[in-house]
Amino acid sequence: MTRIDITETVVAQLAELLDSGEIDQPTNWMGTQFLAQDFGFDELATFVFEADAATYYEAVRRAAQRAETDVELP
């Protein structure tokens, strides 16, 4: 896991997952990765696998803003 770029595609796909209501715990990166695979969001699934926690949480914050959803993060 490392700091990697957060692309617009990643944010858009993550926002779509948040909108879907399928993510119970957005802080559960592994669950998000599996759900991304289920939705066919390969770029998001790869991002979640490669990103460090800080980068992942930043992406979740951006996606939550886009989806106009409140997400509690550590």
Backbone atoms as SQL, in Angstrom:
CREATE TABLE atoms (id INTEGER PRIMARY KEY, chain TEXT, resi INTEGER, resn TEXT, atom TEXT, x REAL, y REAL, z REAL);
INSERT INTO atoms VALUES
  (1, 'A', 1, 'MET', 'N', 0.839, -1.172, 0.000),
  (2, 'A', 1, 'MET', 'CA', 0.000, 0.000, 0.000),
  (3, 'A', 1, 'MET', 'C', 0.883, 1.234, 0.000),
  (4, 'A', 2, 'THR', 'N', 0.458, 2.179, -0.805),
  (5, 'A', 2, 'THR', 'CA', 1.255, 3.383, -0.948),
  (6, 'A', 2, 'THR', 'C', 0.361, 4.554, -1.343),
  (7, 'A', 3, 'ARG', 'N', 0.935, 5.718, -1.304),
  (8, 'A', 3, 'ARG', 'CA', 0.215, 6.920, -1.739),
  (9, 'A', 3, 'ARG', 'C', 0.168, 6.901, -3.265),
  (10, 'A', 4, 'ILE', 'N', -1.033, 6.894, -3.818),
  (11, 'A', 4, 'ILE', 'CA', -1.200, 6.909, -5.265),
  (12, 'A', 4, 'ILE', 'C', -2.200, 7.998, -5.630),
  (13, 'A', 5, 'ASP', 'N', -2.254, 8.323, -6.913),
  (14, 'A', 5, 'ASP', 'CA', -3.170, 9.365, -7.374),
  (15, 'A', 5, 'ASP', 'C', -4.619, 8.917, -7.240),
  (16, 'A', 6, 'ILE', 'N', -5.454, 9.867, -6.885),
  (17, 'A', 6, 'ILE', 'CA', -6.895, 9.628, -6.823),
  (18, 'A', 6, 'ILE', 'C', -7.485, 10.219, -8.101),
  (19, 'A', 7, 'THR', 'N', -7.925, 9.363, -8.991),
  (20, 'A', 7, 'THR', 'CA', -8.449, 9.828, -10.270),
  (21, 'A', 7, 'THR', 'C', -9.931, 10.184, -10.147),
  (22, 'A', 8, 'GLU', 'N', -10.406, 10.931, -11.118),
  (23, 'A', 8, 'GLU', 'CA', -11.829, 11.270, -11.157),
  (24, 'A', 8, 'GLU', 'C', -12.680, 10.013, -11.313),
  (25, 'A', 9, 'THR', 'N', -12.166, 9.043, -12.045),
  (26, 'A', 9, 'THR', 'CA', -12.897, 7.785, -12.220),
  (27, 'A', 9, 'THR', 'C', -13.072, 7.079, -10.885),
  (28, 'A', 10, 'VAL', 'N', -12.012, 7.050, -10.084),
  (29, 'A', 10, 'VAL', 'CA', -12.084, 6.421, -8.764),
  (30, 'A', 10, 'VAL', 'C', -13.131, 7.121, -7.906),
  (31, 'A', 11, 'VAL', 'N', -13.103, 8.438, -7.896),
  (32, 'A', 11, 'VAL', 'CA', -14.060, 9.199, -7.081),
  (33, 'A', 11, 'VAL', 'C', -15.487, 8.955, -7.578),
  (34, 'A', 12, 'ALA', 'N', -15.677, 8.969, -8.885),
  (35, 'A', 12, 'ALA', 'CA', -17.017, 8.760, -9.450),
  (36, 'A', 12, 'ALA', 'C', -17.536, 7.357, -9.140),
  (37, 'A', 13, 'GLN', 'N', -16.676, 6.357, -9.285),
  (38, 'A', 13, 'GLN', 'CA', -17.100, 4.985, -9.013),
  (39, 'A', 13, 'GLN', 'C', -17.388, 4.792, -7.529),
  (40, 'A', 14, 'LEU', 'N', -16.563, 5.366, -6.688),
  (41, 'A', 14, 'LEU', 'CA', -16.784, 5.260, -5.250),
  (42, 'A', 14, 'LEU', 'C', -18.060, 5.991, -4.845),
  (43, 'A', 15, 'ALA', 'N', -18.318, 7.134, -5.454),
  (44, 'A', 15, 'ALA', 'CA', -19.561, 7.869, -5.182),
  (45, 'A', 15, 'ALA', 'C', -20.772, 7.033, -5.591),
  (46, 'A', 16, 'GLU', 'N', -20.654, 6.336, -6.708),
  (47, 'A', 16, 'GLU', 'CA', -21.759, 5.480, -7.151),
  (48, 'A', 16, 'GLU', 'C', -22.008, 4.347, -6.158),
  (49, 'A', 17, 'LEU', 'N', -20.930, 3.777, -5.628),
  (50, 'A', 17, 'LEU', 'CA', -21.094, 2.730, -4.614),
  (51, 'A', 17, 'LEU', 'C', -21.763, 3.286, -3.364),
  (52, 'A', 18, 'LEU', 'N', -21.348, 4.478, -2.948),
  (53, 'A', 18, 'LEU', 'CA', -21.970, 5.095, -1.774),
  (54, 'A', 18, 'LEU', 'C', -23.451, 5.361, -2.027),
  (55, 'A', 19, 'ASP', 'N', -23.771, 5.841, -3.220),
  (56, 'A', 19, 'ASP', 'CA', -25.170, 6.100, -3.585),
  (57, 'A', 19, 'ASP', 'C', -26.001, 4.826, -3.621),
  (58, 'A', 20, 'SER', 'N', -25.361, 3.722, -3.952),
  (59, 'A', 20, 'SER', 'CA', -26.089, 2.459, -4.098),
  (60, 'A', 20, 'SER', 'C', -26.627, 1.941, -2.768),
  (61, 'A', 21, 'GLY', 'N', -26.018, 2.385, -1.673),
  (62, 'A', 21, 'GLY', 'CA', -26.436, 1.897, -0.365),
  (63, 'A', 21, 'GLY', 'C', -25.897, 0.514, -0.032),
  (64, 'A', 22, 'GLU', 'N', -25.054, -0.014, -0.895),
  (65, 'A', 22, 'GLU', 'CA', -24.504, -1.354, -0.698),
  (66, 'A', 22, 'GLU', 'C', -23.339, -1.381, 0.294),
  (67, 'A', 23, 'ILE', 'N', -22.712, -0.235, 0.523),
  (68, 'A', 23, 'ILE', 'CA', -21.564, -0.181, 1.431),
  (69, 'A', 23, 'ILE', 'C', -22.067, 0.064, 2.846),
  (70, 'A', 24, 'ASP', 'N', -21.888, -0.928, 3.709),
  (71, 'A', 24, 'ASP', 'CA', -22.294, -0.777, 5.106),
  (72, 'A', 24, 'ASP', 'C', -21.296, 0.074, 5.881),
  (73, 'A', 25, 'GLN', 'N', -20.035, -0.185, 5.664),
  (74, 'A', 25, 'GLN', 'CA', -18.957, 0.503, 6.368),
  (75, 'A', 25, 'GLN', 'C', -17.949, 1.019, 5.345),
  (76, 'A', 26, 'PRO', 'N', -18.030, 2.283, 4.944),
  (77, 'A', 26, 'PRO', 'CA', -17.070, 2.803, 3.962),
  (78, 'A', 26, 'PRO', 'C', -15.620, 2.705, 4.428),
  (79, 'A', 27, 'THR', 'N', -15.403, 2.605, 5.736),
  (80, 'A', 27, 'THR', 'CA', -14.036, 2.463, 6.232),
  (81, 'A', 27, 'THR', 'C', -13.493, 1.054, 6.021),
  (82, 'A', 28, 'ASN', 'N', -14.350, 0.118, 5.680),
  (83, 'A', 28, 'ASN', 'CA', -13.931, -1.258, 5.408),
  (84, 'A', 28, 'ASN', 'C', -13.457, -1.341, 3.961),
  (85, 'A', 29, 'TRP', 'N', -12.178, -1.070, 3.773),
  (86, 'A', 29, 'TRP', 'CA', -11.646, -1.014, 2.412),
  (87, 'A', 29, 'TRP', 'C', -11.771, -2.347, 1.689),
  (88, 'A', 30, 'MET', 'N', -11.642, -3.449, 2.406),
  (89, 'A', 30, 'MET', 'CA', -11.724, -4.755, 1.752),
  (90, 'A', 30, 'MET', 'C', -13.143, -4.992, 1.215),
  (91, 'A', 31, 'GLY', 'N', -14.140, -4.640, 2.009),
  (92, 'A', 31, 'GLY', 'CA', -15.519, -4.771, 1.550),
  (93, 'A', 31, 'GLY', 'C', -15.782, -3.887, 0.341),
  (94, 'A', 32, 'THR', 'N', -15.206, -2.693, 0.361),
  (95, 'A', 32, 'THR', 'CA', -15.354, -1.780, -0.773),
  (96, 'A', 32, 'THR', 'C', -14.685, -2.357, -2.013),
  (97, 'A', 33, 'GLN', 'N', -13.530, -2.969, -1.830),
  (98, 'A', 33, 'GLN', 'CA', -12.827, -3.568, -2.968),
  (99, 'A', 33, 'GLN', 'C', -13.661, -4.689, -3.590),
  (100, 'A', 34, 'PHE', 'N', -14.215, -5.558, -2.766),
  (101, 'A', 34, 'PHE', 'CA', -15.032, -6.655, -3.289),
  (102, 'A', 34, 'PHE', 'C', -16.287, -6.123, -3.987),
  (103, 'A', 35, 'LEU', 'N', -16.909, -5.112, -3.397),
  (104, 'A', 35, 'LEU', 'CA', -18.101, -4.532, -4.005),
  (105, 'A', 35, 'LEU', 'C', -17.757, -3.864, -5.338),
  (106, 'A', 36, 'ALA', 'N', -16.610, -3.202, -5.391),
  (107, 'A', 36, 'ALA', 'CA', -16.166, -2.588, -6.651),
  (108, 'A', 36, 'ALA', 'C', -16.014, -3.661, -7.729),
  (109, 'A', 37, 'GLN', 'N', -15.475, -4.797, -7.357),
  (110, 'A', 37, 'GLN', 'CA', -15.345, -5.897, -8.316),
  (111, 'A', 37, 'GLN', 'C', -16.719, -6.384, -8.760),
  (112, 'A', 38, 'ASP', 'N', -17.650, -6.482, -7.818),
  (113, 'A', 38, 'ASP', 'CA', -19.010, -6.915, -8.152),
  (114, 'A', 38, 'ASP', 'C', -19.679, -5.958, -9.134),
  (115, 'A', 39, 'PHE', 'N', -19.394, -4.661, -8.997),
  (116, 'A', 39, 'PHE', 'CA', -19.975, -3.650, -9.877),
  (117, 'A', 39, 'PHE', 'C', -19.202, -3.526, -11.194),
  (118, 'A', 40, 'GLY', 'N', -18.078, -4.220, -11.305),
  (119, 'A', 40, 'GLY', 'CA', -17.260, -4.132, -12.510),
  (120, 'A', 40, 'GLY', 'C', -16.386, -2.887, -12.549),
  (121, 'A', 41, 'PHE', 'N', -16.129, -2.302, -11.382),
  (122, 'A', 41, 'PHE', 'CA', -15.311, -1.094, -11.282),
  (123, 'A', 41, 'PHE', 'C', -13.853, -1.491, -11.055),
  (124, 'A', 42, 'ASP', 'N', -13.200, -1.914, -12.122),
  (125, 'A', 42, 'ASP', 'CA', -11.831, -2.414, -12.008),
  (126, 'A', 42, 'ASP', 'C', -10.850, -1.355, -11.525),
  (127, 'A', 43, 'GLU', 'N', -11.010, -0.117, -12.001),
  (128, 'A', 43, 'GLU', 'CA', -10.083, 0.935, -11.582),
  (129, 'A', 43, 'GLU', 'C', -10.205, 1.192, -10.078),
  (130, 'A', 44, 'LEU', 'N', -11.423, 1.218, -9.578),
  (131, 'A', 44, 'LEU', 'CA', -11.630, 1.422, -8.146),
  (132, 'A', 44, 'LEU', 'C', -11.093, 0.239, -7.347),
  (133, 'A', 45, 'ALA', 'N', -11.352, -0.966, -7.799),
  (134, 'A', 45, 'ALA', 'CA', -10.870, -2.158, -7.090),
  (135, 'A', 45, 'ALA', 'C', -9.344, -2.155, -7.006),
  (136, 'A', 46, 'THR', 'N', -8.688, -1.791, -8.085),
  (137, 'A', 46, 'THR', 'CA', -7.223, -1.717, -8.098),
  (138, 'A', 46, 'THR', 'C', -6.740, -0.613, -7.171),
  (139, 'A', 47, 'PHE', 'N', -7.408, 0.530, -7.221),
  (140, 'A', 47, 'PHE', 'CA', -7.050, 1.650, -6.345),
  (141, 'A', 47, 'PHE', 'C', -7.122, 1.236, -4.880),
  (142, 'A', 48, 'VAL', 'N', -8.218, 0.618, -4.492),
  (143, 'A', 48, 'VAL', 'CA', -8.400, 0.224, -3.093),
  (144, 'A', 48, 'VAL', 'C', -7.308, -0.755, -2.669),
  (145, 'A', 49, 'PHE', 'N', -6.941, -1.659, -3.558),
  (146, 'A', 49, 'PHE', 'CA', -5.895, -2.638, -3.254),
  (147, 'A', 49, 'PHE', 'C', -4.538, -1.965, -3.067),
  (148, 'A', 50, 'GLU', 'N', -4.237, -0.964, -3.895),
  (149, 'A', 50, 'GLU', 'CA', -2.905, -0.361, -3.905),
  (150, 'A', 50, 'GLU', 'C', -2.744, 0.824, -2.957),
  (151, 'A', 51, 'ALA', 'N', -3.820, 1.499, -2.620),
  (152, 'A', 51, 'ALA', 'CA', -3.732, 2.747, -1.852),
  (153, 'A', 51, 'ALA', 'C', -3.486, 2.497, -0.369),
  (154, 'A', 52, 'ASP', 'N', -2.754, 3.427, 0.241),
  (155, 'A', 52, 'ASP', 'CA', -2.619, 3.373, 1.696),
  (156, 'A', 52, 'ASP', 'C', -3.903, 3.922, 2.326),
  (157, 'A', 53, 'ALA', 'N', -4.023, 3.775, 3.629),
  (158, 'A', 53, 'ALA', 'CA', -5.259, 4.154, 4.319),
  (159, 'A', 53, 'ALA', 'C', -5.583, 5.635, 4.150),
  (160, 'A', 54, 'ALA', 'N', -4.585, 6.494, 4.281),
  (161, 'A', 54, 'ALA', 'CA', -4.831, 7.933, 4.166),
  (162, 'A', 54, 'ALA', 'C', -5.360, 8.290, 2.775),
  (163, 'A', 55, 'THR', 'N', -4.801, 7.679, 1.759),
  (164, 'A', 55, 'THR', 'CA', -5.241, 7.942, 0.389),
  (165, 'A', 55, 'THR', 'C', -6.656, 7.420, 0.179),
  (166, 'A', 56, 'TYR', 'N', -6.925, 6.228, 0.689),
  (167, 'A', 56, 'TYR', 'CA', -8.269, 5.657, 0.561),
  (168, 'A', 56, 'TYR', 'C', -9.299, 6.546, 1.255),
  (169, 'A', 57, 'TYR', 'N', -9.010, 6.984, 2.480),
  (170, 'A', 57, 'TYR', 'CA', -9.952, 7.827, 3.214),
  (171, 'A', 57, 'TYR', 'C', -10.168, 9.166, 2.511),
  (172, 'A', 58, 'GLU', 'N', -9.128, 9.703, 1.908),
  (173, 'A', 58, 'GLU', 'CA', -9.279, 10.943, 1.149),
  (174, 'A', 58, 'GLU', 'C', -10.225, 10.727, -0.034),
  (175, 'A', 59, 'ALA', 'N', -10.083, 9.603, -0.703),
  (176, 'A', 59, 'ALA', 'CA', -10.976, 9.284, -1.824),
  (177, 'A', 59, 'ALA', 'C', -12.413, 9.122, -1.336),
  (178, 'A', 60, 'VAL', 'N', -12.585, 8.488, -0.188),
  (179, 'A', 60, 'VAL', 'CA', -13.931, 8.323, 0.374),
  (180, 'A', 60, 'VAL', 'C', -14.533, 9.691, 0.698),
  (181, 'A', 61, 'ARG', 'N', -13.734, 10.589, 1.259),
  (182, 'A', 61, 'ARG', 'CA', -14.232, 11.940, 1.560),
  (183, 'A', 61, 'ARG', 'C', -14.705, 12.646, 0.288),
  (184, 'A', 62, 'ARG', 'N', -13.889, 12.567, -0.751),
  (185, 'A', 62, 'ARG', 'CA', -14.253, 13.211, -2.024),
  (186, 'A', 62, 'ARG', 'C', -15.520, 12.595, -2.606),
  (187, 'A', 63, 'ALA', 'N', -15.597, 11.277, -2.558),
  (188, 'A', 63, 'ALA', 'CA', -16.769, 10.588, -3.102),
  (189, 'A', 63, 'ALA', 'C', -18.017, 10.925, -2.294),
  (190, 'A', 64, 'ALA', 'N', -17.879, 11.020, -0.987),
  (191, 'A', 64, 'ALA', 'CA', -19.022, 11.358, -0.136),
  (192, 'A', 64, 'ALA', 'C', -19.521, 12.765, -0.447),
  (193, 'A', 65, 'GLN', 'N', -18.604, 13.683, -0.699),
  (194, 'A', 65, 'GLN', 'CA', -19.011, 15.040, -1.083),
  (195, 'A', 65, 'GLN', 'C', -19.758, 15.012, -2.403),
  (196, 'A', 66, 'ARG', 'N', -19.241, 14.251, -3.350),
  (197, 'A', 66, 'ARG', 'CA', -19.890, 14.158, -4.658),
  (198, 'A', 66, 'ARG', 'C', -21.269, 13.519, -4.532),
  (199, 'A', 67, 'ALA', 'N', -21.367, 12.497, -3.696),
  (200, 'A', 67, 'ALA', 'CA', -22.632, 11.781, -3.523),
  (201, 'A', 67, 'ALA', 'C', -23.548, 12.477, -2.521),
  (202, 'A', 68, 'GLU', 'N', -23.039, 13.560, -1.926),
  (203, 'A', 68, 'GLU', 'CA', -23.783, 14.294, -0.900),
  (204, 'A', 68, 'GLU', 'C', -24.253, 13.351, 0.206),
  (205, 'A', 69, 'THR', 'N', -23.291, 12.558, 0.684),
  (206, 'A', 69, 'THR', 'CA', -23.529, 11.560, 1.720),
  (207, 'A', 69, 'THR', 'C', -22.600, 11.834, 2.892),
  (208, 'A', 70, 'ASP', 'N', -23.106, 11.651, 4.091),
  (209, 'A', 70, 'ASP', 'CA', -22.260, 11.779, 5.277),
  (210, 'A', 70, 'ASP', 'C', -21.581, 10.447, 5.554),
  (211, 'A', 71, 'VAL', 'N', -20.272, 10.498, 5.719),
  (212, 'A', 71, 'VAL', 'CA', -19.493, 9.302, 6.021),
  (213, 'A', 71, 'VAL', 'C', -18.585, 9.623, 7.194),
  (214, 'A', 72, 'GLU', 'N', -18.641, 8.785, 8.220),
  (215, 'A', 72, 'GLU', 'CA', -17.753, 8.967, 9.370),
  (216, 'A', 72, 'GLU', 'C', -16.445, 8.245, 9.106),
  (217, 'A', 73, 'LEU', 'N', -15.364, 8.998, 9.187),
  (218, 'A', 73, 'LEU', 'CA', -14.036, 8.431, 8.977),
  (219, 'A', 73, 'LEU', 'C', -13.180, 8.676, 10.210),
  (220, 'A', 74, 'PRO', 'N', -12.199, 7.801, 10.405),
  (221, 'A', 74, 'PRO', 'CA', -11.305, 7.998, 11.560),
  (222, 'A', 74, 'PRO', 'C', -10.452, 9.242, 11.403);
